[in-house]
Every structure is written in structure tokens, then in C-alpha cells.
Amino acid sequence: MGSEFKLPHELEKFRHLDEKQTSILLGVPVGTLRNWRGDPKRRGQGPPYLKFGRSVRYCLGDLLAFAKDRRIDLRGEAEDARR
């Protein structure tokens, strides 16, 4: 992902999130996260993840970068349309 984030000290305890926490943060079902990881047609659509045995974890910085990379700024499109 393009952007790197340095976590504020008070967020260090949330450095690695599980599927449920990630689902809440991104606003997508746990099943969608699993599809992004497991379905060969969808690989690369989801955020990067870590695998520790059978446990899956997501880095908070990666999730913030993932969300930022998908931000759509309609104000910029409106300005372009007026030109």
C-alpha cells in the first residue's frame, strides 16, 4: 500500500487486530475479509494481513492506509466538471 502511518503511542495496544476488530473498523463483514484472503479471484482486493499459525491479524497502520487509498473525494471531481 502507498501510505505509511506511524501509530500514536496511545494506539500501540491496537497494533494487531483480529478479524472481528478489523470488520468493525472497516465496516465490512468478517466473511468479506475471509473472501479477500481466500478467494483467488478476490486476492489483492483486501488489506495485507499476518498469519500466525491459524490466527489472522491485521496491522492497524495497514488498515488505515488501505482505507485512505480507497477514499473518493467528490469535491475534486465537482471542481473538474466546472472547468
MDTraj code that builds the backbone (N, CA, C; nanometers):
import mdtraj as md
import numpy as np

residues = "MET GLY SER GLU PHE LYS LEU PRO HIS GLU LEU GLU LYS PHE ARG HIS LEU ASP GLU LYS GLN THR SER ILE LEU LEU GLY VAL PRO VAL GLY THR LEU ARG ASN TRP ARG GLY ASP PRO LYS ARG ARG GLY GLN GLY PRO PRO TYR LEU LYS PHE GLY ARG SER VAL ARG TYR CYS LEU GLY ASP LEU LEU ALA PHE ALA LYS ASP ARG ARG ILE ASP LEU ARG GLY GLU ALA GLU ASP ALA ARG ARG".split()
xyz = np.array([
    [0.0833, -0.1167, 0.0000],
    [0.0000, 0.0000, 0.0000],
    [0.0886, 0.1241, 0.0000],
    [0.0375, 0.2325, -0.0487],
    [0.1177, 0.3508, -0.0705],
    [0.1582, 0.4278, 0.0535],
    [0.0690, 0.4492, 0.1458],
    [0.0962, 0.5388, 0.2574],
    [0.1424, 0.4616, 0.3807],
    [0.2403, 0.5177, 0.4502],
    [0.2870, 0.4606, 0.5765],
    [0.2329, 0.5459, 0.6904],
    [0.1910, 0.4806, 0.7978],
    [0.1396, 0.5511, 0.9143],
    [0.2237, 0.5161, 1.0358],
    [0.2579, 0.6171, 1.1155],
    [0.3222, 0.5943, 1.2437],
    [0.2134, 0.6065, 1.3489],
    [0.1974, 0.5002, 1.4264],
    [0.0910, 0.4981, 1.5254],
    [0.1238, 0.5866, 1.6449],
    [0.0259, 0.6656, 1.6901],
    [0.0447, 0.7385, 1.8150],
    [0.0618, 0.6394, 1.9300],
    [0.1349, 0.6796, 2.0307],
    [0.1657, 0.5927, 2.1442],
    [0.0403, 0.5276, 2.2040],
    [-0.0685, 0.6046, 2.2163],
    [-0.1889, 0.5510, 2.2806],
    [-0.2593, 0.4438, 2.1961],
    [-0.2213, 0.4287, 2.0696],
    [-0.2814, 0.3257, 1.9843],
    [-0.1952, 0.2008, 1.9718],
    [-0.0797, 0.1990, 2.0345],
    [0.0112, 0.0842, 2.0226],
    [-0.0545, -0.0469, 2.0644],
    [-0.1457, -0.0415, 2.1639],
    [-0.2099, -0.1657, 2.2088],
    [-0.3020, -0.2237, 2.1015],
    [-0.3370, -0.1440, 2.0004],
    [-0.4206, -0.1910, 1.8904],
    [-0.3386, -0.2191, 1.7646],
    [-0.2104, -0.2409, 1.7822],
    [-0.1213, -0.2608, 1.6675],
    [-0.1688, -0.3741, 1.5769],
    [-0.2096, -0.4873, 1.6342],
    [-0.2573, -0.6012, 1.5553],
    [-0.4016, -0.6315, 1.5931],
    [-0.4899, -0.6279, 1.4946],
    [-0.6324, -0.6507, 1.5178],
    [-0.6742, -0.7859, 1.4622],
    [-0.7709, -0.8488, 1.5287],
    [-0.8245, -0.9750, 1.4780],
    [-0.9322, -0.9448, 1.3733],
    [-0.9929, -1.0525, 1.3206],
    [-1.0934, -1.0352, 1.2149],
    [-1.2123, -0.9502, 1.2601],
    [-1.2618, -0.9764, 1.3799],
    [-1.3803, -0.9035, 1.4276],
    [-1.3496, -0.7544, 1.4444],
    [-1.2360, -0.7230, 1.5044],
    [-1.1970, -0.5830, 1.5214],
    [-1.1781, -0.5150, 1.3854],
    [-1.1174, -0.5874, 1.2921],
    [-1.0941, -0.5327, 1.1584],
    [-1.2267, -0.5098, 1.0868],
    [-1.3180, -0.6039, 1.1021],
    [-1.4509, -0.5926, 1.0424],
    [-1.5214, -0.4658, 1.0910],
    [-1.5139, -0.4411, 1.2201],
    [-1.5769, -0.3221, 1.2792],
    [-1.5090, -0.1959, 1.2280],
    [-1.3763, -0.1957, 1.2268],
    [-1.3022, -0.0768, 1.1840],
    [-1.3323, -0.0408, 1.0389],
    [-1.3332, -0.1397, 0.9504],
    [-1.3546, -0.1137, 0.8074],
    [-1.5020, -0.1093, 0.7684],
    [-1.5887, -0.1611, 0.8553],
    [-1.7311, -0.1617, 0.8238],
    [-1.7690, -0.2655, 0.7195],
    [-1.6969, -0.3768, 0.7181],
    [-1.7280, -0.4872, 0.6262],
    [-1.7463, -0.6145, 0.7078],
    [-1.8279, -0.7075, 0.6588],
    [-1.8467, -0.8332, 0.7326],
    [-1.7178, -0.9159, 0.7400],
    [-1.7063, -0.9965, 0.8443],
    [-1.5920, -1.0872, 0.8584],
    [-1.5817, -1.1763, 0.7344],
    [-1.6963, -1.2177, 0.6808],
    [-1.6967, -1.3011, 0.5608],
    [-1.6286, -1.2340, 0.4424],
    [-1.6428, -1.1035, 0.4309],
    [-1.5760, -1.0299, 0.3229],
    [-1.4253, -1.0350, 0.3417],
    [-1.3782, -1.0177, 0.4646],
    [-1.2343, -1.0282, 0.4912],
    [-1.1836, -1.1665, 0.4524],
    [-1.2600, -1.2688, 0.4873],
    [-1.2198, -1.4058, 0.4537],
    [-1.2195, -1.4279, 0.3028],
    [-1.3182, -1.3723, 0.2339],
    [-1.3202, -1.3829, 0.0877],
    [-1.1998, -1.3142, 0.0254],
    [-1.1660, -1.1968, 0.0746],
    [-1.0499, -1.1248, 0.0218],
    [-0.9224, -1.2062, 0.0385],
    [-0.9142, -1.2828, 0.1484],
    [-0.7945, -1.3635, 0.1733],
    [-0.7960, -1.4956, 0.0976],
    [-0.9129, -1.5596, 0.0894],
    [-0.9172, -1.6965, 0.0423],
    [-0.9579, -1.7184, -0.1019],
    [-1.0392, -1.6313, -0.1574],
    [-1.0883, -1.6490, -0.2936],
    [-0.9836, -1.5988, -0.3921],
    [-0.9304, -1.6874, -0.4768],
    [-0.8256, -1.6456, -0.5719],
    [-0.8685, -1.5295, -0.6615],
    [-0.9982, -1.5183, -0.6907],
    [-1.0467, -1.4081, -0.7746],
    [-1.0438, -1.2742, -0.7015],
    [-1.0434, -1.2790, -0.5688],
    [-1.0500, -1.1555, -0.4894],
    [-0.9182, -1.1209, -0.4210],
    [-0.8186, -1.2059, -0.4333],
    [-0.6900, -1.1774, -0.3681],
    [-0.6352, -1.0450, -0.4168],
    [-0.5821, -0.9699, -0.3250],
    [-0.5280, -0.8391, -0.3590],
    [-0.6293, -0.7272, -0.3432],
    [-0.7562, -0.7603, -0.3240],
    [-0.8582, -0.6573, -0.3037],
    [-0.8632, -0.6109, -0.1592],
    [-0.8218, -0.6959, -0.0680],
    [-0.8299, -0.6640, 0.0739],
    [-0.6981, -0.6119, 0.1275],
    [-0.6993, -0.5769, 0.2557],
    [-0.5768, -0.5253, 0.3181],
    [-0.4761, -0.6376, 0.3439],
    [-0.3482, -0.6024, 0.3550],
    [-0.2475, -0.7031, 0.3911],
    [-0.2786, -0.7606, 0.5296],
    [-0.2354, -0.8832, 0.5537],
    [-0.2607, -0.9475, 0.6832],
    [-0.1419, -1.0328, 0.7232],
    [-0.1414, -1.0699, 0.8497],
    [-0.0379, -1.1558, 0.9056],
    [-0.1010, -1.2885, 0.9430],
    [-0.0239, -1.3944, 0.9333],
    [-0.0734, -1.5266, 0.9687],
    [0.0213, -1.5855, 1.0726],
    [-0.0313, -1.6153, 1.1905],
    [0.0441, -1.6793, 1.2979],
    [-0.0231, -1.8131, 1.3243],
    [0.0255, -1.9192, 1.2620],
    [-0.0430, -2.0479, 1.2716],
    [-0.1773, -2.0347, 1.2022],
    [-0.2849, -2.0579, 1.2777],
    [-0.4192, -2.0423, 1.2218],
    [-0.4788, -1.9043, 1.2489],
    [-0.4092, -1.8229, 1.3268],
    [-0.4591, -1.6900, 1.3615],
    [-0.4245, -1.5891, 1.2525],
    [-0.5209, -1.5058, 1.2207],
    [-0.5021, -1.3985, 1.1233],
    [-0.5073, -1.2663, 1.1990],
    [-0.4129, -1.1790, 1.1713],
    [-0.4098, -1.0469, 1.2332],
    [-0.3852, -0.9421, 1.1251],
    [-0.4377, -0.8233, 1.1499],
    [-0.4202, -0.7103, 1.0597],
    [-0.3488, -0.5989, 1.1352],
    [-0.2515, -0.5376, 1.0725],
    [-0.1797, -0.4248, 1.1325],
    [-0.2655, -0.2992, 1.1166],
    [-0.2814, -0.2254, 1.2245],
    [-0.3640, -0.1060, 1.2212],
    [-0.3139, -0.0083, 1.1156],
    [-0.1837, 0.0106, 1.1060],
    [-0.1287, 0.1020, 1.0057],
    [-0.1654, 0.0601, 0.8641],
    [-0.1625, -0.0708, 0.8365],
    [-0.2023, -0.1209, 0.7041],
    [-0.3500, -0.0937, 0.6770],
    [-0.4333, -0.1095, 0.7799],
    [-0.5768, -0.0866, 0.7628],
    [-0.6065, 0.0605, 0.7365],
    [-0.5370, 0.1480, 0.8069],
    [-0.5566, 0.2918, 0.7840],
    [-0.5121, 0.3304, 0.6439],
    [-0.4003, 0.2743, 0.5985],
    [-0.3521, 0.3020, 0.4626],
    [-0.4498, 0.2453, 0.3590],
    [-0.5020, 0.1252, 0.3838],
    [-0.5987, 0.0613, 0.2945],
    [-0.7225, 0.1503, 0.2788],
    [-0.7744, 0.1994, 0.3900],
    [-0.8927, 0.2859, 0.3857],
    [-0.8613, 0.4176, 0.3144],
    [-0.7462, 0.4757, 0.3429],
    [-0.7091, 0.6031, 0.2808],
    [-0.6942, 0.5879, 0.1299],
    [-0.6373, 0.4765, 0.0853],
    [-0.6175, 0.4524, -0.0583],
    [-0.7494, 0.4368, -0.1330],
    [-0.8581, 0.4085, -0.0617],
    [-0.9878, 0.3903, -0.1252],
    [-1.0793, 0.5106, -0.1087],
    [-1.0271, 0.6167, -0.0540],
    [-1.1060, 0.7381, -0.0328],
    [-1.1365, 0.8032, -0.1672],
    [-1.2604, 0.8411, -0.1851],
    [-1.3026, 0.9102, -0.3065],
    [-1.3433, 1.0509, -0.2666],
    [-1.2761, 1.1478, -0.3240],
    [-1.3043, 1.2880, -0.2924],
    [-1.3897, 1.3462, -0.4042],
    [-1.5186, 1.3550, -0.3803],
    [-1.6106, 1.4051, -0.4821],
    [-1.5955, 1.5545, -0.5054],
    [-1.5408, 1.6245, -0.4093],
    [-1.5204, 1.7688, -0.4290],
    [-1.4259, 1.7935, -0.5449],
    [-1.3202, 1.7132, -0.5567],
    [-1.2249, 1.7285, -0.6662],
    [-1.2905, 1.7014, -0.8001],
    [-1.3798, 1.6023, -0.8067],
    [-1.4492, 1.5712, -0.9308],
    [-1.5447, 1.6849, -0.9671],
    [-1.6096, 1.7443, -0.8683],
    [-1.7015, 1.8538, -0.8959],
    [-1.6265, 1.9746, -0.9514],
    [-1.5083, 2.0016, -0.8966],
    [-1.4286, 2.1130, -0.9468],
    [-1.3851, 2.0878, -1.0898],
    [-1.3470, 1.9635, -1.1215],
    [-1.3063, 1.9297, -1.2572],
    [-1.4222, 1.9464, -1.3549],
    [-1.5443, 1.9137, -1.3131],
    [-1.6608, 1.9223, -1.4003],
    [-1.6962, 2.0683, -1.4317],
    [-1.6651, 2.1601, -1.3389],
    [-1.6967, 2.3009, -1.3601],
    [-1.6016, 2.3679, -1.4576],
    [-1.4881, 2.3074, -1.4792],
    [-1.3881, 2.3722, -1.5680],
    [-1.4233, 2.3566, -1.7117],
])
top = md.Topology()
chain = top.add_chain()
for i, resn in enumerate(residues, 1):
    res = top.add_residue(resn, chain, resSeq=i)
    for name in ("N", "CA", "C"):
        top.add_atom(name, md.element.get_by_symbol(name[0]), res)
traj = md.Trajectory(xyz[None], top)
